[in-house]
Amino acid sequence: MPVRIKQKHIYKGSVTPSALNTETNIIDLGDFSNDIIMEGHIDFGNLASGEKAVLKLYIAIDGTNRRQYGKVEVTGDDEDKIARIESMTLPNDAKPRVTITQLNGSLRAFPYYIVIYELEEI
């Protein structure tokens, strides 16, 4: 069965946590009509030396219970300032959620670009 991209959903902006040590949603999505491919980038370049933030990805493989899929910790001293969400195919009811938590320092803005390709059978 061949598939193609039915629709492209772009989530682009910047998020600033409201407080330190508070998990803040970048995206928090529900179900789609069809299976999806998800990928994206989050920019940690605003972190100052010694500051640290954590990026987490949650998905619901069973369509109900979100579980942590991945976690990336970045400091202002790291050479690489962009975290990548690798391209992954997910079921339509995976309910993807991406969060960021800044652990210390002054609250910073984190630019992001996440794209969801909704598939369809042809």
Residue pairs with C-beta under 8 A, 6 or more apart in sequence:
1 121
2 121
2 122
3 119
3 120
3 121
3 122
4 119
4 120
4 122
5 117
5 118
5 119
5 120
6 33
6 34
6 118
6 119
6 120
7 117
7 118
8 115
8 116
8 117
8 118
9 115
9 116
9 117
9 118
10 113
10 114
10 115
11 26
11 27
11 40
11 112
11 113
11 114
11 115
11 116
12 112
12 113
12 114
13 111
13 112
14 109
14 110
14 111
14 112
15 24
15 25
15 26
15 100
15 109
15 110
15 112
16 24
16 107
16 108
16 109
16 110
17 24
17 100
17 101
17 102
17 107
18 24
18 107
19 107
20 102
20 103
20 104
20 105
20 107
21 101
21 102
21 103
22 101
23 56
23 99
23 100
23 101
24 99
24 100
24 101
25 97
25 98
25 99
26 42
26 98
26 99
26 100
26 110
26 112
26 114
27 96
27 97
27 98
27 114
28 97
29 95
29 96
29 97
29 116
30 95
31 63
31 92
31 93
31 95
32 92
32 93
32 116
32 118
33 92
33 118
34 92
34 118
34 119
34 120
34 121
35 89
35 90
35 91
35 92
35 118
35 119
36 89
36 90
36 92
36 94
36 96
36 116
36 117
36 118
36 119
37 87
37 88
37 89
37 90
37 116
37 117
37 119
38 85
38 87
38 88
38 90
38 96
38 114
38 115
38 116
38 117
39 84
39 85
39 86
39 87
39 88
39 114
39 115
40 84
40 85
40 98
40 112
40 113
40 114
40 115
41 82
41 83
41 84
41 85
41 112
41 113
41 114
42 55
42 82
42 83
42 85
42 98
42 100
42 110
42 111
42 112
43 81
43 82
43 110
43 111
43 112
44 53
44 74
44 76
44 78
44 81
44 82
44 83
44 110
45 81
45 82
46 108
46 109
46 110
47 53
47 74
47 75
47 76
47 81
47 105
47 108
48 76
48 105
48 106
48 108
49 76
49 77
50 75
50 76
50 77
50 104
50 105
51 75
51 76
51 102
51 103
51 104
51 105
51 106
51 108
52 73
52 74
52 75
52 76
52 102
52 103
52 104
52 105
53 73
53 74
53 100
53 101
53 102
53 103
53 108
53 110
54 71
54 72
54 73
54 74
54 100
54 101
54 103
55 71
55 72
55 73
55 74
55 83
55 98
55 99
55 100
56 68
56 70
56 71
56 98
56 99
56 100
56 101
57 68
57 69
57 70
57 71
57 85
57 96
57 97
57 98
58 66
58 67
58 68
58 69
58 95
58 96
58 97
58 98
58 99
59 66
59 67
59 69
59 90
59 94
59 95
59 96
59 97
60 66
60 67
60 93
60 94
60 95
61 67
61 91
61 94
63 91
63 93
63 94
63 95
64 93
66 95
66 97
70 85
72 83
74 80
74 81
74 83
76 105
85 98
85 114
90 96
96 116
98 112
98 114
100 110
102 108
